[in-house]
């Protein structure tokens, strides 16, 4: 599932291609909105909110989309053949005289009133990459349920918006605890450091494709500490990284230097 920095990057590309330009092509390929026509309207902006994308157009309308596991927006010069996947996977097309954006495999796509955006994003916590970022409020929400595991608390978008499965694993590693440690068992100051680290990592990664959480910059160097590295040595202690699949989520961790409850692979 794309994380908050990936969604921010997608929104930035869409905003650059569409904002301030009048739509000359509009095609929403979902039954409920198949007859909606946005041509002739100017796109005002494309804004990310956590993992949601909000494309606002003249007339008080917003095209709301969510990428979930494998959705994507691709931008091409108008007239260029799209290459984001088979044509039957295209759920939305927004185009102007210069650029055309294609939305592939979008599990959430709806046209709503801009005044009603809170209905779809109002439940979200502080956005790690948004103008409303509030680290103190994020810490308060993250710590509100002491019995909840760190993994559950980090993935809950009502606590802080933008963290996905990769950052969940990487943040737990950087904090030196397993993802299954109850939030209430975190040492004093750790929730604050987790929130600060999450914000820093997403900020560092938002303008480039390919996530990096390590400090290594040499060619071929590891980009991630534990995610996707099952069986390979932990960069901190050398213990083989382990993987567990629980509740439809894949989790990677080091049983040697991450303290707390363990899980069987």
C-alpha positions in Angstrom: 0.0 0.0 0.0 1.4 3.4 -0.9 2.6 5.4 2.1 2.0 9.1 2.8 5.1 10.3 1.1 4.2 8.3 -2.1 0.7 9.9 -2.1 2.2 13.3 -1.6 4.5 12.7 -4.6 1.6 11.6 -6.7 -0.4 14.6 -5.7 2.4 17.0 -6.5 2.8 15.5 -10.0 -1.0 15.7 -10.6 -1.1 19.3 -9.3 1.8 20.3 -11.6 0.0 18.8 -14.6 -3.6 19.8 -13.9 -3.9 22.8 -11.5 -4.8 26.0 -13.2 -5.8 24.3 -16.5 -9.2 23.7 -18.0 -10.2 20.1 -18.4 -10.7 19.1 -22.0 -11.3 15.5 -21.2 -13.1 13.9 -18.3 -14.0 10.2 -17.9 -14.9 8.6 -14.6 -15.3 4.8 -15.2 -17.3 3.9 -12.2 -21.0 3.2 -12.5 -22.1 5.9 -10.0 -20.3 8.7 -11.7 -20.0 7.5 -15.3 -22.3 10.3 -16.5 -20.4 13.0 -14.7 -18.7 15.5 -17.0 -16.0 17.8 -15.7 -14.9 19.2 -19.1 -14.8 23.0 -19.3 -14.0 23.3 -15.6 -10.6 24.5 -14.3 -8.7 22.3 -11.8 -8.0 24.4 -8.7 -5.5 22.1 -7.0 -4.7 18.5 -6.2 -4.1 18.0 -2.5 -2.9 15.0 -0.5 -4.5 14.3 2.9 -2.8 11.3 4.6 -3.3 8.6 2.0 -6.2 10.3 0.2 -6.0 12.5 -2.9 -8.4 15.4 -3.4 -8.6 17.0 -6.9 -10.7 20.2 -6.6 -12.3 21.7 -9.6 -14.4 24.8 -10.3 -18.0 24.6 -9.2 -17.3 23.3 -5.7 -16.5 19.7 -6.7 -13.8 17.4 -5.5 -12.7 14.1 -7.1 -11.7 12.0 -4.1 -9.5 8.9 -4.7 -7.6 6.5 -2.5 -4.8 4.2 -3.9 -5.0 1.5 -1.2 -2.9 -1.5 -2.2 -2.1 -1.1 -5.9 -3.9 2.0 -7.2 -1.9 4.6 -9.1 -2.2 7.8 -11.1 0.0 8.3 -14.2 0.6 11.5 -16.1 1.4 11.7 -19.8 1.6 14.4 -22.4 -1.8 14.6 -24.1 -1.8 12.4 -27.1 0.8 10.1 -25.7 -0.1 6.4 -25.2 -0.6 5.6 -21.5 1.5 2.7 -20.2 0.3 2.3 -16.6 -1.5 -1.0 -17.3 -4.2 -2.6 -19.4 -6.9 -0.2 -20.6 -9.6 -2.0 -18.6 -7.8 -1.0 -15.4 -8.3 2.7 -16.0 -10.9 4.1 -13.6 -10.5 7.8 -14.3 -9.1 10.2 -17.0 -8.6 13.9 -16.5 -6.9 15.8 -19.3 -6.1 19.2 -20.7 -4.4 20.4 -23.8 -1.0 19.6 -22.4 -1.3 16.7 -20.0 -3.6 13.8 -19.3 -3.8 11.9 -16.0 -4.9 8.3 -15.9 -6.1 6.6 -12.6 -5.4 2.9 -12.6 -7.0 0.3 -10.3 -8.5 2.9 -8.0 -10.6 1.1 -5.4 -12.0 4.4 -4.1 -13.2 7.0 -6.6 -16.0 9.4 -6.0 -17.1 12.9 -6.9 -18.2 14.9 -3.9 -18.9 18.5 -2.9 -15.8 20.3 -1.8 -17.7 21.5 1.2 -18.2 17.9 2.2 -14.6 16.8 2.1 -14.6 16.4 5.9 -16.9 13.4 5.4 -14.1 11.4 3.8 -11.0 12.8 5.5 -12.3 14.4 8.7 -11.5 11.3 10.8 -7.8 11.5 10.0 -5.3 12.5 12.7 -2.5 15.0 12.1 -1.1 14.7 8.6 2.6 14.0 8.7 3.1 16.0 5.5 0.2 18.4 5.9 -0.1 22.0 7.0 -2.0 20.8 10.1 0.9 18.7 11.3 0.8 18.8 15.1 3.4 16.5 16.8 2.0 16.9 20.3 -1.5 15.9 19.1 0.0 12.9 17.2 1.8 11.7 20.4 -1.4 12.2 22.4 -3.4 10.1 20.0 -0.7 7.4 19.6 -0.6 7.0 23.4 -4.3 7.1 24.0 -4.8 3.4 24.2 -1.9 1.9 26.3 -2.9 -1.7 25.7 -2.8 -1.4 21.9 0.3 -2.7 20.1 2.6 -0.2 18.5 1.9 -1.7 15.0 -1.8 -1.1 15.4 -1.4 2.4 16.8 1.0 3.4 14.0 -1.2 2.1 11.2 -4.4 3.7 12.6 -4.8 6.8 10.4 -6.9 8.4 13.1 -3.7 8.8 15.2 -1.4 10.2 12.6 -2.0 10.1 8.9 0.5 8.8 6.4 2.2 5.7 7.9 1.8 2.4 6.1 3.3 -1.1 6.6 6.8 -0.3 5.5 7.2 2.7 7.8 5.5 0.7 10.6 8.3 -1.9 10.5 11.1 0.6 10.0 9.9 2.9 12.9 9.7 -0.1 15.3 13.2 -1.1 14.4 14.6 2.4 14.8 12.9 2.6 18.2 14.5 -0.8 19.2 11.1 -2.5 20.0 9.0 -5.1 18.3 5.9 -4.0 16.6 3.8 -6.0 19.1 4.9 -4.1 22.2 2.0 -2.4 23.9 2.2 1.4 23.4 2.0 1.8 27.2 5.2 -0.2 27.6 7.3 2.3 25.6 9.9 4.0 27.6 9.4 7.7 28.4 10.2 9.9 25.5 10.0 7.1 22.9 6.5 8.1 21.6 7.8 11.6 21.0 10.9 10.3 19.2 8.8 7.9 17.1 6.6 10.7 15.9 9.5 13.0 15.2 11.3 10.2 13.2 8.1 9.5 11.2 7.8 13.1 10.2 11.5 13.4 9.3 11.5 10.2 7.1 8.4 11.2 5.2 9.7 14.7 4.6 13.0 13.3 3.3 11.3 10.8 1.0 8.3 12.8 -0.3 10.1 14.3 -3.4 11.8 11.2 -4.6 10.7 7.8 -5.9 12.0 4.9 -3.8 11.8 5.0 0.0 15.0 5.2 2.1 15.2 5.0 5.9 18.9 4.2 6.3 21.7 6.7 6.3 23.6 4.8 3.6 24.1 6.7 0.4 26.6 4.5 -1.4 25.4 2.9 -4.7 23.9 -0.5 -4.0 23.6 0.3 -0.3 20.6 -0.9 1.7 17.7 1.5 1.6 15.7 -0.2 4.4 16.7 -1.7 7.7 14.4 -4.7 8.0 11.5 -4.5 5.6 11.8 -7.1 2.9 15.0 -8.4 4.3 13.9 -11.7 5.8 16.8 -14.0 6.6 19.4 -11.3 6.0 21.6 -10.0 8.9 20.3 -7.1 10.9 22.3 -4.0 10.2 22.5 -3.3 13.9 23.3 -6.6 15.5 23.7 -9.2 12.7 20.8 -11.4 13.8 18.7 -12.7 10.8 15.7 -10.6 10.2 12.4 -12.4 10.6 9.0 -12.1 8.9 5.5 -12.8 10.2 2.2 -12.7 8.3 -0.6 -11.7 10.7 -4.0 -10.2 10.0 -3.2 -9.7 6.3 -0.1 -7.7 7.2 3.5 -8.7 6.6 5.8 -7.6 9.4 9.6 -7.7 9.5 11.7 -7.3 12.6 15.0 -8.2 14.3 14.5 -10.6 17.2 18.0 -9.8 18.5 17.9 -6.0 19.1 14.1 -5.2 19.0 12.8 -5.8 22.5 9.3 -6.9 23.3 6.8 -9.6 22.4 7.9 -11.9 19.5 5.9 -13.8 16.9 6.4 -17.1 15.1 7.2 -16.8 11.4 
